[in-house]
Structure formats: C-alpha cells, structure tokens
Amino acid sequence: MAVEVAEIKAQKPISNGEEYIASLRGRDLTVYLFGELVDEPVDHPMIRPSINAVARTYDLANERPELATAMSPFTGTRINRFLHIAESPEDLVLQNKMQRRLGQLTGTCFQRCVGMDAFNSLYSVTYEIDAAHGTHYHEQFKSFVTMTQAQGLVIGGAMTDVKGDRSKAPHEQDDPDLFVHVSKRTEEGVYIRGAKAHQTGCLNSHWLLVMPTMRLGAGDEDFAIVGAVPVDAPGITYVYGRQSCDTRAMEEGDIDVGNSQYSGQEAMVIFEDVFIPWDRVFMHGEFEFAAMLVERFTCYHRRSYVCKSGVGDVLIGAAATIADFNGVERASHIKDKLVEMTHLNETVYSTGIASSYQAHATASGAYINDDMLANVCKHHVTKMPYEVARLAQDLAGGLVVTLPSQQDLEHPELGDRLRKYFKGRKEIPTEDRMRILRLIENMTLGRNAVGYLTESMHGAGSPQAQRIQIGRQMQLDFKKALAKSLAGIDPDTQQGVIDTVSDYFERVFAVPDSKTDD
C-alpha cells in the first residue's frame, strides 16, 4: 500500500506490560462503580485483573515478536500487531494465531481486538469516502495511526449505541442522545453527545474510536460521526459494568475468584459535549458510508472471535484436569466428551482462520478477510462455546456450584475436615481440586463467562445478524445452475450462469501468482 509517513514527536513507545500499567495512572477519569467514584482504577481490585489481561498483549509481543508484532510501513519500526494495518492475508492469519495464543494465556478477553478491527476497517472506509467526496479523512487517519503506533498505545472502539426505540431511526428518536451525535460545531472541531453501551476495555485504552452503530439514512447526518477521543477527555463519564461473581476479587484469598490474574472489562461510556478536533474526525455527515463501515468492522471482528478457541483450550484443559483429579480420566465417556469439546473448539478456530486466509485487498490496499466465513465463524461462536461449557460442567460435577469458600478451607477447626471430605485421588491436594473447580465455575458461570458465553452470543452482532449476512451471500442462483446443468435441465442455458461466477467465488477460486519452470 502507498504510505506517507507523518512527522511525529519522538517518544519512547510503551514496550512492556509494566510500562503499560504505569501509563494508565493519574488520568483523572470519571469512573463510577457501585455508585461511587473510583479514585485510581489501576489499583481497584475488581478492575486490575482486566488491566493485567491487556498488559499480557505487550509481554507476548516481547516473548513472540514473530507472532505479536509487525513491521509498520508508517513508522518503519516493529509495532504491536494490534496496531497494524493488514497488508496481506498472512497478516490477518497472524492476528488470529495471536488471538488464540492470548486466549490460552489469559483465559479471558484481552480487550484489544475491537480497536484492531476498527483500525483496519476505518483505513479502507476513509479512503473510499475521500474518493467519493474529495475529503481528507484518510490522510488524517493515517496520521493518527502513525502516532498511536509510534507511542505503542491501546485503542478502544466505541460502536454500540444504546439505541432507544429500535423501531425508529436515530434522527426520529424522542431523545437524540440515545445515539451518539454531533451536538455543536466550531472552527476548531465538533462536540458529541450520547452513550455507548458495554464497551470492552474502554478504561484500559488510551484512545477511543467513536463510530456509528448501524446503517444510516437521510436525516441521520449528525449521527454519521467518526472520531478519535482520548479516554480522559473532559465530558466523558464511565459506569463500570457488573459481572457475575465480580466481588470475589475484593475478598481475601485467590481460590474462590477462579482466575485471580485476568478478567475482561465492559463499561457504559457517556459523552456530554465531548470535543473532537477536526484533524481527529474521520467521518462527518457522510451517512451513506456508515453501512460500509459497520459491515467491514463486523467482517473483521466476527472472525476475531477465534480468541474464544484459546479460551476454550483453557476450559478443555480444566475439564480434563478435574477428570484426572477425580480418577475417571480413563472412562470412555469422559474421553468422548473431551473429544467433542475439542471438535467444537477447533471448528470455531478453523472457520475464523479460513476467513483470514481467504482475504482480498480493498481499494486502499489494506486486506480484509472473507465475509461469508467470518459470519460462519461468529455464528458458530454463538452456539459452540455454550456446549463446551455444558460439557465442562458435566465433567466437573455438582461441586462446581456448591463448593464451600476458601475461608472455610482455611478455618482452624473446619479446614481439616474439608480437606478430608473433598479429597479425590490421594496424591492430589484438596486445595488443587478446589482451584480447578473454581476455574471451571469462573469460565462457565462466573466473571469470565461474560467473555466466553454471553459476549460470544451478542458481541459483533447477535445470531440473527450473522444469518442475515450469510443469507445475502448464499449465491443460490449460481448453485441452482450447477445442479440443473448436471441434472440435464437446460444445460446450455445454465452454463451461462455458471460461467458468470460472482465476485465472491472469483476470490474463492483465485490461484496465487507463482513462478513456473520453463
């Protein structure tokens, strides 16, 4: 892709998890949790595990640079892959492999995929808006990308509006703030109002990319706004979202929480006349491009759900471990359930990574993955993790929901009795058995079930959204012509339809250029 490297202020980029955590301190954010203002989110016991999960993305880049970094054409340096604009199918494949690895290492959502997918979708969409309208969004966006890459920042995406009355368009709402919109314009920039719901990792980001949530029409010009906003910009209020069993992180001990190191994060983001300077605005009124942006973002993001296969690897490992601890690992039905869990998990991964392999270039030069397979991947994700979780609970047994607390285990009079009666195999400490049961609870019922189950259902569009996209791309006329031709029904007529292969199948059947021997 053609690149003009913007001039940027020399600054040492954030290079590891420790530096990342330090970068979040002292930002004076307005964050509410349990009806109270949070003084320093970094030090709050409910919030810190989600910060640790993002920090792991930096450390993986140091441990596995070939997997989690890429050479930037903008800065001329290696950067974190979450900030990279995909230049080939291989780049998209490596995104997926990195996502699965991080799922394995954290057992939860590591909160950077929305920003990565927003980067890639905006890169191509701003290029096409400029081509249609003579605007300068693409150069402004490249300048923003270059700055964030040079500083090694975390980018969050803010797409999902609260929506109000779903039967009405944004401009028809009784209260316009139910969709984020421009509230004022000046020579310096625009101001926005509204709210974005359940935004992943928003507090743990440095910048938010604010985007429309749906297709827009005439009359929705004020809602067709895309811009970059610092997380600590004046006028932003964050209301931290509750998660199942989340207050266990505030108790003494680390057993009952299940995964004391890592968790996900969602919050409501309220914008009250938040300023965006013109050089950070990447769409302003071009409502006809909102659908393209949403569809390209969801195309990237639905195949990003291969991260669930990494989390699934952890849950399969936990189920196999509890079977070992219970002494039933050799039972044929146990093995069969583990095989089924693995089959489901690999199906999710295979469709996502196939979507990336089958990528094609956009007009901007950036690559986008295959939309059909991305939707198939995400549709699998709305179902298969639930079955994997069911089977994990099956293998865990009833103790996964009736186990006494760590405080009971450590009680001077009660503890020895619990260690006796909750014993499995004699060589396995009772505490270890309790720990793996709590991990299964955490991933199927507790805090990290948010990312593995419910977010798998509703993130990047609920199941019907994928079915709509799959239905649009079924190519039934082409497939009917194949069948009729082979059945001898007007074969000559059908051949014309068969020869006119759609753009989608042209990409499917494309053969990469290769050198041949003379």
C-alpha positions in Angstrom: 0.0 0.0 0.0 1.2 3.5 -0.7 2.4 5.2 2.5 3.3 8.7 3.5 4.9 8.7 7.0 3.6 11.6 9.1 6.0 13.5 11.1 5.6 12.6 14.8 7.1 13.7 18.0 9.9 11.4 19.1 8.7 9.5 22.1 9.7 6.2 23.6 6.8 3.8 22.9 5.2 1.6 25.7 7.2 -1.6 25.3 6.0 -4.0 28.0 3.2 -4.7 30.4 4.7 -2.9 33.3 5.1 0.3 31.3 1.6 0.0 30.0 0.1 -0.3 33.6 2.2 2.8 34.6 0.7 4.7 31.6 -2.8 4.3 33.0 -2.1 6.0 36.3 -3.1 9.5 37.2 -5.5 10.2 34.3 -8.3 11.7 36.5 -11.0 9.6 34.9 -14.6 9.9 36.0 -15.4 6.3 36.8 -18.4 5.0 38.8 -18.6 1.6 40.4 -21.2 0.6 43.0 -22.4 4.2 42.9 -19.1 5.6 44.0 -16.3 7.4 42.2 -13.2 5.3 41.7 -10.1 7.2 42.8 -7.5 5.2 40.8 -8.8 2.4 38.6 -5.4 0.8 38.3 -5.5 -0.1 42.0 -9.1 -1.2 42.3 -9.2 -5.0 42.9 -12.2 -5.5 40.6 -10.6 -3.6 37.7 -7.0 -4.6 38.0 -7.3 -8.1 36.6 -8.7 -6.7 33.3 -5.7 -4.3 33.1 -3.4 -7.3 33.6 -5.0 -9.0 30.6 -4.2 -6.1 28.3 -0.7 -5.9 29.8 -0.2 -9.5 28.6 -0.6 -8.3 25.0 2.5 -6.2 25.4 4.5 -9.0 27.1 3.6 -11.5 24.4 5.0 -9.1 21.8 8.3 -9.3 23.6 8.2 -13.1 24.0 7.0 -13.9 20.5 7.8 -10.9 18.2 7.2 -13.0 15.1 3.6 -13.6 16.2 2.6 -10.5 18.1 4.5 -7.7 16.2 4.7 -6.4 12.7 6.8 -4.0 10.6 4.9 -0.8 10.2 5.1 1.0 6.9 4.2 4.2 8.7 6.9 4.3 11.4 9.5 2.0 9.8 9.7 0.1 13.1 8.2 -3.1 14.6 5.0 -2.4 16.4 2.4 -4.4 18.3 0.3 -6.3 15.9 -2.9 -4.9 17.4 -2.0 -1.6 15.9 -1.0 -2.9 12.4 -3.0 -2.4 9.2 -3.2 -5.7 7.4 -1.1 -5.7 4.2 -1.7 -9.4 3.2 -3.7 -12.5 4.1 -0.7 -13.6 6.2 -1.1 -10.5 8.4 -4.8 -11.5 9.1 -3.8 -15.1 9.8 -1.2 -14.0 12.3 -3.8 -11.8 14.0 -5.9 -15.0 14.6 -2.9 -17.0 15.8 -2.0 -14.2 18.2 -5.6 -14.0 19.4 -5.8 -17.8 20.1 -2.5 -17.6 22.0 -3.6 -14.8 24.2 -6.9 -16.6 24.9 -4.8 -19.5 26.1 -2.6 -17.3 28.3 -5.3 -15.3 29.9 -8.5 -17.4 29.9 -10.5 -14.3 29.2 -11.0 -11.2 26.9 -7.8 -9.2 26.4 -9.7 -6.3 25.1 -7.7 -5.1 22.1 -9.5 -6.7 19.2 -12.2 -4.0 18.8 -9.5 -1.4 18.3 -7.5 -3.5 15.9 -10.6 -4.2 13.8 -11.7 -0.6 13.9 -8.2 0.5 12.7 -8.4 -1.8 9.7 -12.0 -1.0 8.7 -11.5 2.7 9.0 -8.4 2.6 7.0 -10.2 1.4 3.9 -13.5 3.2 4.5 -11.8 6.7 4.9 -10.1 6.0 1.6 -13.4 5.4 -0.1 -15.1 8.4 1.5 -12.3 10.6 0.2 -12.6 9.1 -3.3 -16.4 9.9 -3.3 -16.4 13.3 -1.6 -12.9 14.8 -2.0 -12.4 14.9 1.8 -9.2 14.4 3.6 -10.1 11.8 6.2 -7.7 9.1 5.0 -4.6 11.2 5.5 -5.9 12.4 8.9 -6.5 8.8 9.9 -3.0 7.7 8.7 -1.5 10.5 10.8 -3.5 9.2 13.9 -2.4 5.6 13.2 1.2 6.6 12.9 1.1 8.5 16.2 -0.5 5.6 18.1 2.0 3.1 16.6 4.9 5.3 17.5 3.8 5.5 21.1 2.6 1.9 21.4 -0.9 2.8 22.6 -4.1 0.8 23.2 -7.0 1.8 21.0 -10.6 1.0 22.1 -13.6 1.0 19.8 -16.9 2.7 20.8 -19.6 1.5 18.3 -22.7 0.1 20.2 -25.2 2.9 20.9 -28.0 2.4 23.5 -30.5 2.7 20.5 -33.6 3.7 22.4 -36.8 2.8 20.4 -35.5 0.2 17.9 -38.4 0.9 15.5 -37.1 4.4 14.9 -34.1 5.8 13.0 -31.6 7.8 15.0 -33.0 11.2 13.9 -36.5 10.0 14.8 -35.8 9.3 18.5 -37.6 11.4 21.0 -34.2 11.9 22.7 -31.4 12.3 20.2 -28.8 11.4 22.9 -29.9 7.7 22.5 -27.5 7.6 19.5 -24.1 9.4 19.7 -24.4 12.6 17.6 -22.8 15.9 16.9 -24.2 18.5 19.3 -22.2 21.5 18.2 -19.7 22.6 15.5 -17.0 25.2 15.8 -14.0 26.3 13.7 -11.8 24.0 15.9 -13.9 20.9 15.7 -17.1 19.1 16.8 -18.7 18.2 20.1 -20.6 14.9 20.6 -23.3 13.7 23.0 -24.8 10.3 23.7 -23.7 7.0 25.2 -22.1 3.8 24.1 -23.1 0.6 26.0 -21.0 -2.3 27.2 -17.7 -1.1 25.7 -14.9 -3.6 26.0 -11.7 -2.4 27.7 -12.6 1.3 27.4 -11.0 2.3 30.7 -7.9 0.3 29.8 -7.4 2.1 26.5 -5.6 5.3 25.7 -7.9 6.5 22.9 -11.4 5.6 21.8 -12.6 5.5 18.2 -16.2 6.6 18.2 -18.2 5.1 15.3 -21.8 4.7 14.1 -23.5 1.6 15.2 -25.8 0.9 12.2 -26.8 1.8 8.6 -27.9 5.4 8.5 -30.1 7.3 6.1 -31.1 10.8 5.0 -31.8 12.8 8.1 -29.1 11.0 10.1 -26.2 13.3 9.1 -25.5 14.4 12.7 -25.2 10.7 13.7 -22.7 9.9 10.9 -19.7 10.9 13.0 -16.4 9.1 13.5 -13.6 10.5 15.6 -10.8 9.7 18.0 -11.1 10.8 21.6 -8.6 10.5 24.5 -10.1 8.2 27.2 -9.5 11.0 29.7 -11.2 13.7 27.6 -13.4 16.2 29.5 -17.1 15.3 29.4 -16.7 11.5 29.5 -18.2 9.5 32.3 -17.7 5.8 32.7 -20.1 3.5 34.5 -18.4 0.2 35.2 -20.4 -2.9 34.3 -21.2 -5.7 36.8 -20.1 -9.2 36.1 -21.1 -12.5 37.7 -19.1 -13.2 40.9 -17.1 -10.0 40.4 -16.9 -9.0 44.1 -14.9 -12.2 44.8 -11.9 -10.2 43.5 -12.4 -8.0 46.6 -12.3 -10.8 49.1 -9.2 -12.2 50.8 -7.6 -15.2 49.1 -7.3 -16.2 45.4 -9.1 -19.5 45.2 -12.8 -18.5 45.0 -12.3 -16.0 42.2 -11.3 -18.9 39.9 -8.9 -16.7 37.8 -7.3 -14.2 40.1 -4.9 -12.8 37.5 -7.1 -11.9 34.5 -10.6 -10.8 33.6 -12.4 -8.8 31.0 -14.0 -5.3 31.2 -17.1 -3.6 30.0 -18.5 -0.2 30.8 -21.0 2.3 29.6 -19.4 5.4 28.2 -21.4 8.7 28.5 -20.4 11.6 26.2 -21.6 15.0 27.3 -20.4 17.6 24.8 -17.0 15.9 24.3 -14.7 17.8 21.9 -13.1 16.3 18.8 -10.7 18.5 16.8 -11.2 18.4 13.0 -7.9 16.6 12.5 -9.3 13.7 14.6 -12.6 13.5 12.7 -12.7 10.7 10.1 -16.4 10.9 9.0 -18.7 13.8 9.3 -22.1 13.6 7.8 -21.4 11.0 5.0 -24.2 8.8 6.2 -24.2 6.6 3.2 -20.8 5.2 4.3 -22.0 4.2 7.8 -23.2 0.8 6.5 -19.9 0.1 4.8 -18.0 0.9 8.0 -20.3 -1.3 10.1 -20.1 -4.2 7.6 -16.3 -4.0 7.3 -15.9 -3.8 11.0 -18.1 -6.8 11.7 -16.4 -8.7 8.9 -13.0 -8.3 10.7 -14.5 -8.6 14.2 -16.6 -11.7 13.6 -13.5 -13.8 12.6 -11.6 -12.2 15.5 -13.8 -14.5 17.7 -11.2 -17.2 17.2 -10.0 -15.8 20.5 -12.7 -18.0 22.0 -10.8 -21.1 20.8 -7.9 -20.0 23.0 -10.2 -19.6 26.0 -11.8 -22.9 25.0 -8.3 -24.6 25.2 -8.1 -23.5 28.8 -11.6 -24.8 29.6 -10.9 -28.1 27.9 -7.7 -28.3 30.0 -9.6 -27.6 33.2 -12.2 -30.3 32.4 -9.5 -32.8 31.6 -7.8 -31.9 34.8 -10.8 -32.4 37.0 -11.4 -35.7 35.4 -7.8 -36.7 36.4 -8.3 -35.4 39.9 -11.5 -37.4 40.2 -9.8 -40.5 39.0 -12.1 -41.0 36.0 -9.8 -39.9 33.1 -9.8 -43.4 31.6 -13.6 -43.7 31.3 -14.6 -43.9 27.7 -17.5 -41.4 28.1 -15.1 -38.9 29.6 -12.7 -39.2 26.7 -15.6 -38.9 24.3 -16.8 -35.7 25.9 -13.3 -34.2 25.7 -13.1 -35.2 22.0 -16.5 -33.4 21.4 -15.3 -30.3 23.2 -12.1 -30.3 21.1 -14.1 -30.8 17.9 -16.3 -27.8 18.7 -13.4 -25.6 19.7 -11.4 -26.4 16.5 -14.4 -25.7 14.4 -14.6 -22.2 15.7 -10.9 -21.7 15.0 -10.9 -23.3 11.6 -13.7 -21.1 10.2 -12.1 -17.9 11.5 -8.6 -18.6 10.2 -10.1 -19.8 6.9 -11.7 -16.4 6.6 -8.4 -14.8 7.1 -6.6 -17.0 4.5 -9.3 -16.1 2.0 -8.7 -12.4 2.3 -8.6 -9.8 -0.5 -7.3 -6.3 -1.0 -9.6 -3.3 -0.6 -9.2 -0.2 -2.8 -7.0 1.3 -0.1 -4.5 -1.6 -0.3 -5.4 -2.9 3.1 -6.6 -6.5 3.2 -9.9 -7.7 4.5 -10.9 -11.3 5.4 -13.7 -13.3 3.7 -17.1 -12.0 4.9 -19.0 -15.3 4.5 -16.6 -17.3 6.5 -16.3 -14.6 9.1 -20.1 -14.8 9.7 -20.0 -18.6 9.8 -17.3 -18.3 12.4 -19.2 -15.9 14.6 -22.4 -17.9 14.2 -20.6 -21.0 15.4 -19.4 -18.9 18.4 -23.0 -18.1 19.4 -23.6 -21.8 19.9 -20.4 -23.9 20.4 -18.9 -22.4 23.5 -22.2 -23.0 25.3 -21.9 -26.7 24.6 -18.2 -26.7 25.5 -19.2 -25.1 28.8 -22.1 -27.6 29.4 -19.7 -30.5 28.9 -17.1 -28.9 31.3 -19.8 -28.6 34.0 -20.8 -32.2 33.2 -17.3 -33.4 33.9 -16.8 -31.1 36.9 -19.8 -32.4 38.8 -22.1 -30.6 41.3 -19.2 -29.3 43.4 -18.7 -26.6 40.8 -21.7 -24.7 42.2 -21.8 -25.9 45.9 -18.2 -25.8 46.9 -17.5 -24.1 50.3 -15.4 -20.9 50.4 -11.6 -20.5 50.8 -12.3 -19.1 54.2 -13.9 -22.3 55.2 -11.0 -24.3 53.9 -8.6 -22.2 56.0 -10.7 -22.3 59.2 -8.7 -23.7 62.0 -11.4 -26.2 63.1 -13.2 -26.8 59.8 -10.3 -26.9 57.3 -9.0 -30.4 58.0 -12.5 -31.9 57.7 -13.0 -30.2 54.3 -9.6 -31.4 53.1 -10.7 -34.9 54.1 -14.2 -34.9 52.6 -13.4 -33.1 49.4 -10.4 -35.3 48.6 -10.3 -37.0 45.2 -7.2 -39.0 44.2 -5.0 -39.3 47.3 -1.9 -37.8 45.7 -3.8 -34.6 44.6 -4.1 -31.9 47.3 -7.7 -31.0 48.1 -6.8 -27.3 47.5 -5.8 -28.1 43.9 -9.1 -29.8 43.3 -10.9 -26.8 44.6 -8.9 -24.4 42.5 -9.7 -26.2 39.2 -13.4 -26.4 40.1 -13.4 -22.7 40.8 -11.7 -22.0 37.4 -14.4 -24.0 35.7 -17.1 -22.0 37.6 -15.3 -18.8 36.7 -15.3 -19.6 33.0 -18.9 -21.1 32.7 -20.8 -19.2 35.4 -18.6 -16.5 36.8 -16.7 -13.5 35.7 -15.0 -14.8 32.6 -18.2 -16.5 31.4 -19.1 -12.9 30.4 -16.5 -13.0 27.6 -16.7 -16.7 26.8 -20.5 -17.1 26.7 -22.8 -14.0 26.7 -20.3 -11.9 24.8 -20.0 -14.7 22.3 -23.7 -14.5 21.8 -24.1 -10.7 21.4 -20.7 -9.3 20.6 -20.2 -8.2 17.0 -23.9 -8.7 16.4 -26.3 -11.3 17.8 -27.0 -14.5 15.9 -29.6 -13.1 13.5 -27.2 -10.5 12.2 -24.9 -13.3 11.0 -27.8 -15.2 9.5 -28.8 -12.1 7.5 -25.2 -11.7 6.1 -25.0 -15.4 5.3 -28.4 -15.3 3.5 -27.2 -12.3 1.4 -24.2 -14.3 0.2 -25.7 -17.7 -0.4 -25.3 -17.4 -4.2 -28.4 -19.6 -4.8 -28.8 -18.7 -8.5 -25.2 -19.9 -9.1 -25.7 -23.1 -7.1 -29.1 -23.9 -8.7 -27.5 -23.5 -12.1 -24.8 -26.1 -11.1 -27.5 -28.6 -10.0 -29.7 -28.0 -13.1 -26.9 -28.4 -15.5 -25.8 -31.7 -14.0 -29.4 -32.9 -13.9 -29.8 -32.1 -17.6 -32.2 -29.3 -17.2 -31.4 -26.8 -20.0 -27.7 -27.3 -19.6 -26.8 -24.8 -22.2 -28.8 -22.0 -20.5 -27.4 -22.9 -17.1 -23.8 -22.8 -18.4 -24.0 -19.0 -18.9 -24.9 -18.6 -15.2 -22.1 -21.0 -14.2 -19.6 -19.1 -16.3 -20.6 -15.8 -14.7 -19.0 -16.5 -11.4 -19.7 -13.9 -8.7 -17.0 -11.7 -7.2 -17.2 -13.9 -4.1 -16.5 -17.1 -6.0 -13.8 -15.4 -8.1 -12.0 -14.8 -4.8 -12.6 -18.3 -3.6 -11.2 -19.8 -6.8 -8.4 -17.4 -7.2 -4.9 -19.0 -7.5 -2.0 -17.1 -6.1 0.7 -16.0 -8.6 3.6 -18.4 -8.7 6.6 -18.9 -10.8 6.8 -22.0 -13.1 9.8 -23.6 -14.5 10.5 -23.1 -18.3 
